[in-house]
Amino acid sequence: MELGDISQPVYGPGPKAPGSSTLGLVGMVHGFLRLVQPNPLPIVLCCFSFFLSQLLLYERGFLVCVAIGLLFIILVPLVGCCFCCCRC
């Protein structure tokens, strides 16, 4: 089994769209991921607080999506309950 040069890995381009009829969906998903996370992962490990702040900056898009999701999880049942119980 040939492993090649492990100390110097060669990375190719990003993931390619599959050859199927869902190219529009694949394009939307990749566009969303580029919108949510446009920055590369920070590799600097000089001090923990700096790394943590850089990591939070890196994950900012995902944190916004989680906050919006939690808001919907809380607000949608609450509004539905108000519409069912308070039929004004």
N, C-alpha and C positions, 0 to 999 in steps of 0.2 A: 504494500500500500504506500503510495507516494504522498507525502505530506507537504512537500515544497519547503520554502523558506518561512519558518514559523516566526522568526524574530522580525521580519519585514513583511507583514501581510499586505496584500494588494486588494484594495477595495474598488468595486465597480460602481457604476451609477446607481441611483435610487431604484426603487421597485418600478417595474414596468406594468402597464395596464395589460390585463389578460386579453387574449384574442377572442372576445365574445361579443354578444350583442348589447352588453351593458356598459358601453364606453361612456355614455352620458353620466351614468351613476358613478363610475370610477372617477371621472373627471371632477364631479361635484365633491366626492370624498377627499380627493387629493387637494382640491382647492380649499376646502374647509380646514384640512390639516395644515396647509401652508399659511392660512390666515390665523389659526389659533396658535401655532408654534413656529414663527418665522426665524427665531434665533437658534444658533448652534448651542449644544450643551457646554456649559462652562467646565473647564478642566482644572482651573487654578485651585490648589489646595493649600495655600499659604496659611490661612487662619480660618477657623470654623465659621465665625460670624460673617466674614466676607463671602465664603462659599455658600452659606445659607441664604444670604441676600441675593447672590447671583442665581442660585437655584430657584428662589421664589420669583425672580424676574423672568427666568426661563419658563417656568410653569404658569405664568400669569394668565395666559389664554385659557388653559384648562381650569384654573381656579375661577375665572369668570363664568365659564360654562357650568361648573358645578354649582356656583351661587345662583345662577338663573334656574337651573334644574331644581334646586331645593326650594326656591321661591315658588315655582310652579307646583311642586309637590305639596306645599303648604297652602297656597292660595286657591288652587282649583277645587279641592274638597270643601274648603271654607265657603267659597262663593256658591258652590252647589248646594251646600247645606242652607245657606241664607235663602237661595231661591226656592228650595223645597219647603222650608219652615215658615218663611215670611212672604207668603204669596200676596204681595201688595198689588 
